[in-house]
Amino acid sequence: MRPLSGHYPPYFENYFRHVPDHADPLTQMREQPAQLRELLGGLSDEQGLTAYAPGKWTIKELVLHMLDTERIFAYRALRFSRADATPLPGFEENEYVPNSGANGRTIPSLLREYDAIRQASITLFENLTPAQLDRVGTSNGQALSVRALLHVIPGHEGHHLQILRERYLPVLA
C-alpha cells in the first residue's frame, strides 16, 4: 500500500517513482544489495574516487550519502512507529558528505557498512504492524508517515542507483 498524500513532503515523489505501485518496498530493499554490488563490486578504490563532473560527489561519497540517509530515515521510522510525537529536524546532506571521510574508505568497507545498515532497516520494517506503519510524525516541519519512510528508503536508493548507471559508470568506461 502506497503512503497517503499529505503524509510526506512533495519532493519524496521523485523517490517513490523508483518503487513501482505493485512492488513490495521490503522486497525491493532485499534485492538492492545485489544491484549495488553489481555496479560497484568490480571497482578499485581509485575508481571509487571518480566524480562524473567537477564539484559532484565521488562514487564513495555517493554511497556513504545513501548510508547516512537510510540511517536517518530508519531512525525517523523508529521514532514515529513508537508514537514519539517529538518533531524531528531535517538534515543537511551537503554538510554530511564533505565531513563523512568517505574518500578515505575502501569500497569493501562501505559495502560491509551498507549490509549492516540495510539488514537493520529490513528487520525494523519487517516487524512493524499496520498500525505502526500508518503512524505520522513531523520531520523538517512536515508530516511524515512510517509507511512513507518504508517507501522512500528503496526509492532514494533506486534514484542513486540510476545516477550511478547513467552518470558515473559512463565516465569510467
N, C-alpha and C positions, 0 to 999 in steps of 0.2 A: 504494500500500500504506500503510495506517494505521500509526502508531507503535505499538510494543508497549506494553501496560500495564506499568507499573513503570519505563518509560523516560522518564517525565515527571512533574511534580508533578500531583496530582489536580485542582487548580484550572484546569489547561490544558483540561480537558474543556469548560469554558464557552466557550473559543475554538474548539475542534475542532468544536463543533456548527455553526459557520459555514462549515465545509468539508465538503460532502456526501461520504458514503462513496465514491461513484463518481467524484468530482471529482479532477482533477489539480491539486494546490496551485499548481504553476507556472503553469498556465493561469489560475487564479483571480488570481494575482499580476499577470499580464499584463492582465487585464480590470479590475481595481480602479481603476487611474488614471482611466479614463473615468467610473466611478461617482463617484469623489471630485470630479472636475471638474463633473459634472452637478449635484452638491449644492452646490458652493462657487463655481463659476465665475462666477456672476452676482452674488455678494455684494460689497458695498462693504467697505472696510477698517473702517468704523464698525460695520457689521453683524457683522464678524468678532470684535468685542469683546463680543458677546452671550453671556450665560450663561443657561441655562434656569431657574436658581434661584439664590438668594443662596448664596454660598460654593462654587458649582460653577465649573469651568473655563470660560473663554471658548472660542468656536469656534477661535480661533487657538491657544490653549493646547492644546486637544484635538488639533489637527493636529500641533503640534510634539511632543506626547507620543507620537503614533503614529510620528513620525520617529525620535525618540530610542529608542523601544522596538525598532523594526525594526533600527536600527544595533546595538543591544546584542545582539539575538537573532542577527543575521548574524555578529557578532564571535564569539559563542559557537560558532556552527556552524563557522566557520573554524577556531577552535582545536581543537575536538573532531574535526573531519574530518581534521586533520593529526596526530591521535593525541597531542595535548598533554594529558597527564593531570593538569595542574595544576588543582586545584579553583578555580573562579571564584566571586567573591562575587555576591550579589544586588545590586539597586539600589533606591533609594527614590524611586519616581515622584513622590510628594508633595513631595519636596525639589527634584526636577528642574524641575517646572513653574513654580514662582514664581521660579526662578533662570534660566529659559530666555530671557527677553526676548521671548517670543512676541508679546505685545500691542504691541510697538514695531515689528513687522514688517508688511509688506504681504502680502495673500493671494497675489498673484503670486510674491512671493519665497518664500513657504512652498511653493507648488506647484512651483517650479523645484527647490528642495531635495528635495522629495518625489520628483520624477522621477529625480534623480541617485541617491538612495538606493535607490529601487525597482529601477532598472536594475542597479545594483551587486549587489543581493541576487539578482536573477534570474540574472545572469551567474555568480555564485558557485554557486548551486544547480544550474544547468544543467550545470555541469562537474564535479559530484561523481559518483563511481562508486557503485554499490550498496553496496559495502563501506564507503565513507566515510559514506554516509547511515546505515548501521547502527552506526556508532561511538557510544559513550556516554561522556559526561564527567560531571563534577559541577559543578553550579551552585547556589549558595544552599543547599548541603548536601544536594542531592537529585540523583539520577540524571537525566540529560537526554540524549536521543539527537539526532543531527543531523536524523534524519527527523522527530522531534517539532518541532524548530525550523522545518523546512520547512513543516509544517502550522500551527504557531502564528502565523507571520507573517501569512498571509492571514486566519486565524481571528481574530486580535487586531484586524486592520483591519476585518473584517466586523462584529465586535462594536461597534466605534466608528462605523461607517457606519450601523448600526441605531440607535444612540443619536442620531446627527445627525438621522436621518429622524424618529424618534419624539419626541425631546425638544427639540432645538434649532430645527428648521425650523418647527414649530408656533408657537413664540414669535415668530418673525419674520413669520409670516403676518398 
